[in-house]
Amino acid sequence: MSYSSLPEDVLEHVFSFVQSDKDRNVISLVCKSWYEIERWCRRRIFVGNCYAVSPRMAIRRFPEVRSVELKGKPHFADFNLVPEGWGGYVYPWIRAMAGGYPWLEELKLKRMVVTDESLELIAKSLKNFKVLVLSSCEGFSTHGLAAIAADCKNLKELDLWESDVEDPSGNWLSKFPDTCTSLVSLNIACLGSEVSFSALERLVVRCPNLRTLRLNRAVPLEKLAHLLRQAPQLVELGTGTYSADLRPDIFSNLAGAFSGCKELKSLSGFWDVVPAYLPAVYSVCSGLTTLNLSYATIQSPDLIKLVSQCPKLQCLWVLDYIEDSGLEALAATCKDLRELRVFPSEPFGDEPNVSLTEQGLVLVSEGCPKLESVLYFCRRMSNDALVTIAKNRPSMIRFRLCIIDPQTPDYLTLEPLDVGFGAIVQHCKDLRRLSLSGLLTDRVFEYIGTYAKKLEMLSVAFAGESDLGLHHVLSGCDSLRKLEIMDCPFGDKALLANAAKLETMRSLWMSSCSVSFEACKLLGQKMPRLNVEVIDESGPPDSRPELPVKKLYIYRTVTGRRIDMPGFVWNVGEDSALRLS
Amino acid sequence: MELQLGLALPNHNNPSAGNGVGFKSRKDAANKRSFQEAFGNYKIRDELQMMPLLLWSGPPDEEDDDRKGQKKRNSCNNINKNEEEGEELVVGWPPIQSWRKKLLLHGQHPQQGQVGRRVSKFVKVKMEGVGIARKINLSLYNSFETLANSLIHMFATYQKSEKRGVRYTLTYQDKEGDWLIAGDVPWQTFIESVQRLEILRCGAVESRP
């Protein structure tokens, strides 16, 4: 009996152990019957670009899905490069899923426009809805949240990670019925206004499985101890504001409450930190694996004291107040560190306000053998430092360096940083994500094209000299999925020469480069499975064809042009004249 | 290389690009970046080539003493006129999420209500002889003592080779631009008028204009 004649339910059982999308996609290509079996038992789908496929197509192919993850706007929308109204609306998906996936349990959205109407539709139509994650989303208010709270009887997770929520008056939190005891995770850190503390407390008390609680800034420190005593089982906590008048009774109450939380592994929040209150968390430090201090405007000595007590730390997000000295302490203490993100406290100043340089990162790369993910804002860098980092940590997977001043050269030699980044891609063979900065010529792109064979996402700004740079990347990076470029002298030649490559990628963003409207049109006409969208808020791009296109977003799709383009987005495919307005 | 003394930006590549963008009228324009150079002409940042851009139009600003030189940009297409962007002059750079930027600039959550919350007041603190200035949030303190203690702590690292017994005075610049000694007026009055702080060695106080 050959494997292809195994009964369907056996195959289905075997497939159920295969969770990865990539592997499932491969399975579905083996033969027609495997394709059929696989599509009926796929339970979760990830759509990295909501415009790549239509909801109807997704539902038709995978009828029994329980979990959907969608992403909308391009990544550079985080930095204000995508105008308001560009798109990324989730409503069409929700409408389709209300009918097509009535048993949907999970919905995870990133950079999408969600409306109260969408949330109300979810609450009304999806009877087994359990998990809602809205990451960097916008367009909805607490009215929509109230609907979710009131009607999703089995809600386990509500996560509003970094979303922009309108907050008209009305107490949505108290809409969770008394019968709701299923919450496992609640993240309201991004909410601007106060929530009713008593409603919050009652909710916490009646949900014994609550593991994650991320409060918003409005929750005062004095009340935190109270909450913690009701939920000592918490594994992840985001504090509210971490400041209060200095009173010993508040401190001892808080310290006592923290010491009762034996399971805490992750801490975040810490807005407005008053250093005197930091020791209240010391009792949990020995077990902490994740620490997000990226809102905490405290100075290096206090940060060092805290971090030195966290030997199990795996992930640290912090402001550059930590300085090189703090990173040295981190490297000495936290041997399990995997991820470090250092954010700038004063990104718009002309001069450094803190003593954080490339040295800090070098020290961490030396001292932390498991370091694999870095996001680092600084003001100076050298090729030497980059080469050292590369040699220290060949297992690096994500390396995002932002030298704050564009085109900053190696501060020691005044050379471009090509060699340094070249070393990164050469030594770190599993590198999946890279963000460049500093002074860079086409050379760095040659290195990237030659060595970065596993690279999936590349972010570039103010770099390169000619189309050759772009050509190196498009022709050499075999695994490239997302490429985003701003303010680089890349033009038509590389783009047109590598048109076919674009169909193997999720998307390409280019803004303030040198791509002509003609080239965009040509590309759109040549490649029917790409949407070539020009974004121009000042008027139709073909009215000034001599000017380079301001913003360009190209993505592969199986559904053709989208019908929800606003007035400032032009799809320059074949029938651009017939565009619906 | 041109020095721009007007409000329009040079744009070598696109003479007709007139987006009408220019510096905001805010005082930041007086001391921030000047935009020049097209792609690739300008490789090395050389102090000699850069001169301060003199666009004094408003009251002195925190940054005016520290201004070193110009920064260059490849493209002038992205100058953002939006006041809300704070000090950002190139859209999308540095790559920081908008809510995080607002948090840094205003010390507040963008949607924050003000009920029962302190309003952050960030001021720059300089210590005589120390190259790097600091910024602190004065709303976290409630007396000169707590402030002084915190500052001592903060700048302690810079006193490595200082002789013991050197005394310092905390001075501040008020709304009128005058430099005064901290502690002479009640804390509340101080908080309302302080614009920046400077820690001077005793003996240096007299020489302040």
Interface residues (C-beta under 8 A of the other chain):
Chain A: F76 D78 F79 N80 L81 S136 E162 D164 V165 D167 C190 L191 G192 S193 E194 R217 A218 P220 T241 S243 D245 W271 D272 V274 P275 S294 Y295 T297 Q299 P301 S325 F343 P344 S345 E346 P347 F348 G349 D350 E351 P352 N353 V354 S355 F377 C402 I404 D405 P406 Q407 T408 P409 L414 P416 S435 L439 S459 A461 F462 E465 M486 D487 C488 P489 S511 S512 S514 S538 R544 L547 P548 K550
Chain B: N13 N14 S16 A17 N19 N31 K32 F39 G40 Y42 K43 I44 R45 E63 D66 R67 K68 K71 K72 R73 N74 S75 N77 N78 N80 E85 G86 E87 E88 V90 V91 G92 W93 P94 P95 I96 Q97 S98 W99 R100 K101 L103 L104 L105 G107 H109 P110 Q111 Q112 G113 V115 G116 R117 R118 S120 I132 A133 R134 K135 N137 L140 N142 S150 H153 M154 T157
